[in-house]
Amino acid sequence: MRFDKSYFAKRLTKDQLAELERQAAAPFQNTKDLTYRFSRKPNGDKYQLMGSDKKGVIMPFEYYSSNVTNGYMTGNPPAITVKRRPERIKSDGTVVPAMSDDEHNEVTSIVESIELYNDLPEDFKTTNFNLVTKCRGGYGLFENSENQIEVVSSDPGDTIAILDYNIKPQLIATYRQYPRATRLIS
């Protein structure tokens, strides 16, 4: 979804929240429809991944192709390495110095601490799977109460990114829709 940054400058009114919910309805419905296509059975039983008949296992084409694609794309997850920055000259003539040993060691230790507290290959796999099956996916970096950086994957079934109108869109907010309670629990 796209909004102007100023929309979120102040606390949102009820009307603005209703507009946000209205605009989010179509992407959420699309995600729901794609999830159904991925998980349907040919005989009509909903939300069961696979069924079998007397001739063998039956599975939706979307289920098979999504899993093959995800396996191919995430079979060897990306690794994070810190390369030394060489000295370079900007277009205006200023010199950017090369990365010192201390800077390199500091950045390397930050990356190692992030990898220590997160399962980055699994997060990559989950995000890619959401992209393949639901056409949306993402994750964010957050600092927890123990000052550790956590990678949190967002579920496209309940979360939508809100971008600004720039040529290169910037994330300005996320919208998460929680399921509404059907009854009160006492």
SERO-4910 file (N, C-alpha, C, O; in steps of 0.05 Angstrom, whole numbers):
BEGIN
 pado doro    nc1    nc2    nc3   cac1   cac2   cac3    cc1    cc2    cc3    oc1    oc2    oc3
  Met    A     17    -23      0      0      0      0     18     25      0     40     24     10
  Arg    A      7     46    -11     23     71    -12      7     93      2    -17     97     -2
  Phe    A     21    108     19     10    131     32     32    153     33     56    147     30
  Asp    A     23    178     38     42    199     42     52    197     71     37    190     89
  Lys    A     77    204     75     89    203    102     74    220    122     72    212    145
  Ser    A     63    243    114     49    260    132     24    247    144     14    256    164
  Tyr    A     13    227    130    -10    212    140     -5    201    168    -24    199    184
  Phe    A     20    194    173     27    181    199     41    200    218     52    192    238
  Ala    A     41    226    212     55    246    228     42    249    256     56    254    275
  Lys    A     16    246    257      1    249    282    -14    223    288    -14    205    271
  Arg    A    -25    221    311    -41    198    319    -65    196    299    -78    216    293
  Leu    A    -70    171    289    -91    167    269   -119    170    282   -123    160    304
  Thr    A   -137    182    267   -165    184    276   -179    158    269   -168    141    255
  Lys    A   -204    155    278   -220    131    271   -225    130    241   -225    108    230
  Asp    A   -230    153    229   -234    153    200   -209    144    184   -211    130    165
  Gln    A   -186    153    193   -161    145    180   -156    115    184   -147    102    165
  Leu    A   -162    105    208   -159     77    212   -178     60    195   -171     39    185
  Ala    A   -202     70    192   -222     57    175   -212     57    146   -216     37    132
  Glu    A   -201     79    137   -190     81    109   -167     61    106   -165     48     85
  Leu    A   -150     59    126   -127     41    125   -138     12    123   -127     -4    107
  Glu    A   -157      6    139   -169    -21    139   -183    -27    112   -181    -49    102
  Arg    A   -196     -7    101   -210    -10     75   -190    -16     53   -194    -34     37
  Gln    A   -168     -1     53   -148     -6     32   -132    -32     36   -123    -43     16
  Ala    A   -131    -42     60   -116    -67     65   -133    -91     59   -123   -113     57
  Ala    A   -159    -88     56   -177   -110     52   -171   -126     27   -170   -151     27
  Ala    A   -165   -112      5   -160   -126    -21   -134   -142    -20   -134   -165    -28
  Pro    A   -111   -131    -10    -87   -148     -8    -91   -172     10    -80   -193      5
  Phe    A   -105   -168     32   -110   -191     51   -127   -212     37   -122   -236     41
  Gln    A   -147   -204     22   -164   -223      8   -148   -238    -13   -151   -262    -17
  Asn    A   -130   -223    -27   -113   -236    -47    -95   -257    -34    -92   -279    -45
  Thr    A    -84   -251    -11    -67   -270      3    -83   -295     11    -74   -317      9
  Lys    A   -108   -290     21   -125   -312     28   -132   -330      4   -131   -354      7
  Asp    A   -137   -317    -19   -143   -333    -43   -119   -349    -52   -122   -372    -60
  Leu    A    -95   -337    -51    -71   -352    -59    -65   -375    -40    -56   -396    -48
  Thr    A    -70   -371    -14    -66   -392      6    -85   -415      0    -78   -438      2
  Tyr    A   -110   -408     -7   -129   -429    -14   -120   -445    -38   -121   -470    -39
  Arg    A   -111   -431    -59   -102   -445    -83    -79   -463    -77    -76   -485    -88
  Phe    A    -61   -455    -60    -38   -471    -52    -46   -496    -37    -34   -517    -40
  Ser    A    -67   -494    -20    -73   -515     -2    -98   -532     -9   -106   -550      6
  Arg    A   -111   -526    -31   -136   -539    -39   -131   -568    -47   -109   -576    -54
  Lys    A   -153   -584    -46   -152   -611    -56   -171   -613    -79   -192   -600    -80
  Pro    A   -165   -630    -98   -182   -633   -121   -211   -641   -115   -230   -634   -129
  Asn    A   -215   -656    -93   -242   -665    -86   -257   -645    -69   -280   -650    -61
  Gly    A   -246   -621    -64   -260   -600    -51   -256   -597    -21   -265   -577    -10
  Asp    A   -242   -615     -8   -236   -612     21   -217   -588     24   -195   -589     13
  Lys    A   -225   -568     39   -208   -544     41   -187   -547     63   -191   -562     83
  Tyr    A   -165   -533     59   -144   -530     79   -130   -555     88   -119   -556    110
  Gln    A   -131   -576     72   -115   -600     77    -95   -601     54   -102   -599     31
  Leu    A    -70   -604     61    -49   -601     41    -50   -623     20    -46   -618     -3
  Met    A    -54   -648     29    -53   -670     10    -74   -690     17    -82   -693     41
  Gly    A    -83   -704     -2   -101   -727      2    -93   -749    -15    -76   -746    -33
  Ser    A   -105   -773    -11    -97   -795    -29   -123   -810    -37   -143   -810    -23
  Asp    A   -121   -821    -61   -143   -839    -70   -130   -866    -75   -107   -870    -67
  Lys    A   -144   -884    -87   -134   -911    -90   -112   -912   -111    -97   -932   -112
  Lys    A   -108   -891   -127    -88   -891   -148    -62   -877   -139    -42   -880   -153
  Gly    A    -62   -863   -117    -37   -849   -109    -43   -823    -96    -66   -816    -90
  Val    A    -22   -808    -90    -25   -783    -76    -33   -761    -96    -23   -760   -119
  Ile    A    -52   -744    -88    -61   -722   -105    -53   -697    -90    -58   -693    -66
  Met    A    -40   -678   -105    -34   -653    -93    -37   -631   -114    -34   -636   -138
  Pro    A    -44   -607   -105    -48   -585   -124    -22   -578   -137      0   -580   -126
  Phe    A    -24   -569   -162      0   -561   -178     15   -539   -164     39   -538   -163
  Glu    A     -1   -519   -152     12   -497   -138     29   -506   -114     50   -495   -109
  Tyr    A     19   -527   -100     34   -537    -77     61   -549    -87     82   -543    -76
  Tyr    A     60   -565   -107     84   -578   -118    103   -558   -129    127   -558   -122
  Ser    A     94   -540   -146    112   -521   -159    124   -501   -139    147   -493   -141
  Ser    A    108   -493   -119    118   -474    -98    140   -487    -82    160   -474    -76
  Asn    A    136   -512    -74    157   -526    -58    182   -531    -74    204   -529    -64
  Val    A    179   -538   -100    203   -543   -117    218   -516   -120    242   -516   -118
  Thr    A    203   -495   -126    216   -469   -130    230   -459   -105    253   -450   -106
  Asn    A    216   -462    -82    228   -453    -57    253   -469    -50    273   -459    -41
  Gly    A    252   -495    -55    275   -512    -50    299   -505    -67    321   -504    -59
  Tyr    A    293   -499    -93    314   -491   -111    326   -465   -103    351   -462   -104
  Met    A    309   -445    -96    319   -418    -91    333   -416    -63    350   -399    -60
  Thr    A    325   -433    -44    337   -431    -18    354   -455    -10    361   -458     13
  Gly    A    361   -472    -29    377   -495    -23    404   -488    -12    415   -502      6
  Asn    A    416   -466    -21    441   -456    -10    437   -427     -1    441   -409    -17
  Pro    A    428   -423     24    421   -396     33    445   -377     32    468   -386     34
  Pro    A    439   -352     28    461   -332     26    477   -331     53    465   -333     74
  Ala    A    502   -327     50    520   -323     74    528   -294     75    531   -280     55
  Ile    A    531   -284    100    539   -257    104    569   -256    109    578   -268    128
  Thr    A    583   -241     93    611   -237     97    617   -207     97    603   -191     83
  Val    A    637   -199    112    644   -171    113    670   -167     97    691   -177    105
  Lys    A    668   -152     76    692   -146     59    704   -119     68    689   -101     76
  Arg    A    729   -118     65    742    -92     71    736    -72     50    738    -78     26
  Arg    A    730    -48     58    724    -26     39    750    -14     30    765     -4     46
  Pro    A    756    -14      4    780     -2     -6    778     29     -7    755     39     -6
  Glu    A    800     42     -8    799     71    -11    788     78    -38    794     65    -58
  Arg    A    770     99    -39    759    106    -65    755    136    -66    755    150    -45
  Ile    A    752    146    -90    748    175    -94    720    180   -105    712    168   -125
  Lys    A    705    197    -91    678    204    -99    678    221   -124    700    232   -131
  Ser    A    655    225   -137    654    241   -161    660    271   -156    668    285   -174
  Asp    A    657    280   -131    663    308   -125    693    311   -117    701    334   -110
  Gly    A    709    290   -118    737    291   -112    745    285    -84    769    283    -78
  Thr    A    726    282    -66    733    275    -38    742    245    -36    731    228    -51
  Val    A    760    240    -18    771    213    -15    757    199      8    756    210     30
  Val    A    747    175      3    735    159     25    757    139     33    766    122     17
  Pro    A    766    141     58    789    123     66    781     94     67    757     87     69
  Ala    A    800     77     65    796     48     66    787     41     95    793     55    114
  Met    A    774     18     97    764      9    123    788     -1    140    805    -16    131
  Ser    A    790      9    164    812      2    182    806    -26    194    784    -36    192
  Asp    A    827    -38    206    824    -64    219    803    -62    242    787    -81    245
  Asp    A    804    -41    257    785    -38    279    756    -36    269    738    -49    280
  Glu    A    752    -21    247    725    -19    236    716    -46    225    693    -54    229
  His    A    733    -60    212    727    -86    201    720   -106    223    700   -121    221
  Asn    A    735   -106    244    730   -124    267    704   -117    281    689   -135    289
  Glu    A    697    -91    283    672    -83    296    648    -92    279    629   -103    290
  Val    A    649    -87    253    626    -96    236    624   -126    236    602   -137    237
  Thr    A    646   -140    235    646   -169    235    633   -180    261    618   -199    260
  Ser    A    640   -168    284    629   -177    309    599   -171    311    584   -187    322
  Ile    A    589   -149    299    561   -143    298    546   -164    282    525   -175    290
  Val    A    557   -171    259    544   -191    241    544   -218    255    524   -233    254
  Glu    A    566   -225    269    567   -251    283    547   -252    306    535   -273    311
  Ser    A    542   -230    320    523   -230    342    494   -233    331    478   -246    343
  Ile    A    489   -221    307    462   -224    295    458   -253    287    437   -264    292
  Glu    A    478   -265    276    476   -294    267    474   -312    291    462   -333    289
  Leu    A    485   -305    314    485   -321    338    456   -324    349    449   -345    358
  Tyr    A    441   -302    348    414   -302    360    392   -307    340    368   -307    348
  Asn    A    398   -311    315    377   -315    295    384   -338    277    408   -344    273
  Asp    A    364   -351    266    368   -372    247    363   -360    219    342   -363    208
  Leu    A    383   -346    209    380   -331    184    373   -348    160    356   -340    144
  Pro    A    385   -372    157    376   -389    134    347   -396    135    333   -397    115
  Glu    A    336   -401    159    308   -408    162    290   -384    156    269   -386    144
  Asp    A    298   -360    166    283   -336    160    283   -330    130    263   -322    119
  Phe    A    306   -334    117    307   -330     88    288   -350     74    274   -342     55
  Lys    A    288   -375     83    271   -395     71    241   -388     74    225   -390     56
  Thr    A    234   -379     98    206   -372    104    197   -348     87    176   -348     76
  Thr    A    214   -328     86    207   -304     70    205   -311     41    186   -302     28
  Asn    A    223   -327     30    222   -335      2    197   -352     -3    184   -348    -24
  Phe    A    190   -370     15    166   -386     12    141   -368     10    123   -373     -6
  Asn    A    139   -348     28    117   -329     27    116   -314      1     94   -309    -10
  Leu    A    139   -306    -10    140   -292    -35    130   -310    -58    115   -301    -75
  Val    A    137   -336    -57    130   -354    -79    100   -361    -77     87   -363    -97
  Thr    A     90   -366    -53     62   -376    -50     42   -353    -47     19   -357    -56
  Lys    A     49   -331    -36     30   -310    -30     37   -283    -42     23   -263    -38
  Cys    A     58   -282    -58     66   -258    -73     74   -235    -55     77   -212    -64
  Arg    A     78   -240    -29     87   -219    -10    102   -233     12     97   -256     18
  Gly    A    121   -219     22    137   -229     45    158   -209     53    166   -192     37
  Gly    A    167   -211     77    187   -193     86    195   -199    115    183   -216    128
  Tyr    A    215   -185    124    223   -188    152    235   -162    161    243   -145    145
  Gly    A    237   -159    187    248   -135    198    269   -141    219    270   -163    230
  Leu    A    286   -121    225    306   -124    245    297   -107    269    291    -84    267
  Phe    A    296   -120    293    287   -107    317    307   -112    339    320   -133    340
  Glu    A    310    -93    357    327    -97    381    309   -105    404    290    -91    411
  Asn    A    316   -128    417    299   -137    439    308   -125    465    326   -108    465
  Ser    A    296   -133    487    302   -120    513    330   -126    523    340   -113    541
  Glu    A    343   -147    512    370   -154    520    391   -142    500    414   -151    500
  Asn    A    382   -122    484    399   -109    465    410   -128    443    432   -123    433
  Gln    A    395   -148    437    402   -167    415    385   -160    391    361   -154    394
  Ile    A    397   -161    368    382   -155    343    369   -181    334    382   -202    330
  Glu    A    342   -180    331    326   -203    323    315   -198    295    307   -176    288
  Val    A    316   -220    279    303   -220    252    276   -232    256    273   -254    265
  Val    A    255   -216    248    227   -225    251    214   -226    224    212   -206    210
  Ser    A    206   -250    216    192   -254    190    163   -246    194    150   -253    213
  Ser    A    152   -231    174    124   -223    176    107   -241    159    115   -250    138
  Asp    A     83   -247    169     64   -264    156     47   -247    137     34   -229    146
  Pro    A     48   -253    111     32   -237     92      2   -239     97    -14   -223     86
  Gly    A     -7   -259    112    -35   -262    118    -45   -241    137    -70   -237    139
  Asp    A    -27   -228    152    -37   -208    171    -20   -182    171    -26   -164    187
  Thr    A      0   -180    154     17   -157    155     21   -145    126     25   -160    107
  Ile    A     19   -119    124     23   -105     98     43    -82    103     41    -68    122
  Ala    A     62    -80     85     81    -58     86     68    -33     74     53    -35     54
  Ile    A     73    -10     86     63     15     75     87     32     66    105     38     82
  Leu    A     87     39     41    109     53     29    101     82     22     77     88     20
  Asp    A    120     99     19    114    127     10    113    128    -20    115    107    -34
  Tyr    A    109    152    -31    105    156    -60    131    162    -75    130    170    -98
  Asn    A    155    159    -62    180    166    -76    184    147    -99    173    125   -101
  Ile    A    202    155   -118    209    138   -140    221    112   -130    215     90   -140
  Lys    A    239    114   -110    249     91    -97    234     89    -70    241    102    -51
  Pro    A    213     72    -69    195     72    -45    210     66    -20    227     48    -19
  Gln    A    203     80      1    214     76     28    192     66     46    170     75     45
  Leu    A    199     47     63    181     36     83    175     58    104    194     68    116
  Ile    A    150     64    108    143     85    129    127     73    152    127     84    174
  Ala    A    114     50    147     99     37    168     92      9    160     95      1    137
  Thr    A     82     -7    179     71    -33    173     43    -34    185     38    -22    206
  Tyr    A     25    -48    172     -2    -51    182     -6    -80    188     -4    -97    170
  Arg    A    -13    -86    213    -18   -114    221    -47   -116    229    -57   -101    246
  Gln    A    -61   -135    218    -89   -140    224    -91   -165    241    -84   -187    233
  Tyr    A   -101   -161    265   -105   -184    283   -133   -196    278   -151   -181    272
  Pro    A   -135   -222    281   -162   -234    277   -181   -224    298   -174   -221    322
  Arg    A   -205   -218    290   -225   -208    309   -237   -232    324   -242   -253    313
  Ala    A   -241   -228    350   -252   -249    366   -281   -254    358   -297   -235    355
  Thr    A   -289   -279    356   -316   -285    349   -334   -287    374   -358   -284    372
  Arg    A   -321   -291    397   -337   -291    422   -318   -283    445   -293   -285    442
  Leu    A   -330   -274    466   -314   -266    489   -307   -291    505   -323   -308    509
  Ile    A   -282   -292    514   -273   -314    531   -273   -303    560   -260   -283    566
  Ser    A   -287   -317    578   -288   -308    605   -272   -326    623   -270   -321    648
***
